[in-house]
Amino acid sequence: MPGIVDTAIVPRQMIAAVDPSDITPVSTIVSAYIRLLDDETLTGQGIECSVDKQLPFTDPPLMNGKHTKRAATVWDPLFKIMHGENSGLADAVAGEDFVMQEGRLERA
């Protein structure tokens, strides 16, 4: 979760409106990403990047309860399309098998 980062996707006017001391360098984001890959003790956590700081945090609560949980739950038919097998996750959403046909999901 970065603060504002000066990249090509951010409008120049937005960058100009922010005090330079509030800009998060891309290097802070990249360093946090590498840190998550390298440090197994951070599994299941996120890192908020704010200017030059990396602030690890555990999973935040699901703010809209079951609705948020459902939106973030693996849908096994899509997982199978992407990985060639079901996820094996106990809480994955089951469903009919689908295949990709000409860029669209079709029932198998």
Secondary structure as the mmCIF struct_conf table of DSSP 4:
data_model
#
loop_
_struct_conf.conf_type_id
_struct_conf.id
_struct_conf.beg_label_comp_id
_struct_conf.beg_label_asym_id
_struct_conf.beg_label_seq_id
_struct_conf.end_label_comp_id
_struct_conf.end_label_asym_id
_struct_conf.end_label_seq_id
STRN STRN1 PRO A 2 PRO A 2
BEND BEND1 GLY A 3 GLY A 3
TURN_TY1_P TURN_TY1_P1 ALA A 8 ILE A 9
BEND BEND2 VAL A 10 VAL A 10
HELX_RH_AL_P HELX_RH_AL_P1 ARG A 12 ALA A 16
TURN_TY1_P TURN_TY1_P2 ALA A 17 ALA A 17
BEND BEND3 VAL A 18 VAL A 18
HELX_RH_3T_P HELX_RH_3T_P1 PRO A 20 ASP A 22
HELX_LH_PP_P HELX_LH_PP_P1 ILE A 23 PRO A 25
HELX_RH_AL_P HELX_RH_AL_P2 VAL A 26 ASP A 38
HELX_RH_3T_P HELX_RH_3T_P2 GLU A 40 LEU A 42
TURN_TY1_P TURN_TY1_P3 THR A 43 GLY A 44
STRN STRN2 GLN A 45 SER A 50
TURN_TY1_P TURN_TY1_P4 VAL A 51 ASP A 52
STRN STRN3 LYS A 53 THR A 58
HELX_LH_PP_P HELX_LH_PP_P2 ASP A 59 PRO A 61
TURN_TY1_P TURN_TY1_P5 MET A 63 ASN A 64
HELX_RH_AL_P HELX_RH_AL_P3 GLY A 65 ALA A 71
TURN_TY1_P TURN_TY1_P6 ALA A 72 ALA A 72
BEND BEND4 THR A 73 THR A 73
STRN STRN4 TRP A 75 TRP A 75
HELX_RH_AL_P HELX_RH_AL_P4 ASP A 76 HIS A 83
BEND BEND5 GLY A 84 GLU A 85
TURN_TY1_P TURN_TY1_P7 ALA A 90 ASP A 91
HELX_LH_PP_P HELX_LH_PP_P3 ALA A 92 ALA A 92
STRN STRN5 VAL A 93 VAL A 93
HELX_LH_PP_P HELX_LH_PP_P4 ALA A 94 ALA A 94
STRN STRN6 PHE A 98 GLN A 101
TURN_TY1_P TURN_TY1_P8 GLU A 102 GLY A 103
STRN STRN7 ARG A 104 ARG A 107
#
